[in-house]
Amino acid sequence: MPIQPSPFYAERLDPARNMARFYALEVCEDLFGTIWLERRWGRIGSRGQIKVELIGRGEDPFTRLAALARKKTQRGYQQK
């Protein structure tokens, strides 16, 4: 199953609280067919943190990506 590019990138800015955060999601696949969801977050301008979630064969990675993206937009992140 070829994976199409599906990045999600959002920012949350609040100058009154000195808040400038980003959150990025991307579904990736290696040469052996292993699929994972890569999550990056942190302060804008920094490397931030990363978490990799392996996706099982029967699972749909795009529903997981959509659920996480929906959760972040509900918390005030604006998609770019």
N, C-alpha and C positions, 0 to 999 in steps of 0.2 A: 504494500500500500504506500504509494508516494505521498509524502507530506508536503502540502503547499505552505508557503510562508504565511504565518498567522500572528504577526507580532501585535501586542497590545502595549501601548505606552501612555501613561497618564501622569499628571502632576497635580500637586496640591500646594497652593500658595496662600499664605496669610501673613502679610507684612506686619500686622499688629502683634502677632505672636512670634515673629521672626521664623516662620515656617516656610520652607521651600523643599518639598519632598518629591521623589519620583517613584514610580512602580512600573515594572515592565514584565511582561509574560511572553513566552515564545515556546511553541512546540517544535522539537528537534528530533531528527532521526540519524543514527549512524549507519555505517556501511553494512552492519550485520542485522539491521532491522529493528534495533532497540529504540523505542520511542520514549522520550522524556519531556517533562514540562519544566522549563527553566524560569525561575522567578528571581528578579533583581529588584532591590529597593534600597533607598537611602536618601541622603541629602543631595540636592541638585548640585553638580560640580564635583562630587566625590565618586569614588568607585562603588561605594555602597556594599551591600551584602548579596550573596547569591545562595539559592537553595535549588537543588535538582530533585525532581520527583519522578521516579520511574513509573511508566504507565504499563499496566498489564495487557496481555494480548486481547482480551475480551472487552476492555474498556475503551471509551471514546475520549481521546485527549482534548477534543474541541469542546465537549460539554463541560469538562473540568475547567478549561481556560475561560469559557463564557461565565461560569459560576463565580470564579475568582474576580473576573473583570466587573461583573455586576455588583459584587460585594464592595469593591474599591470605589466604584462610582457612587454607591450609596453613602459611602463615608466622606464624600466631598472631593474626590479626585476627578479632574477634568481630562478627558481623553484628548491627546494631541495627534 
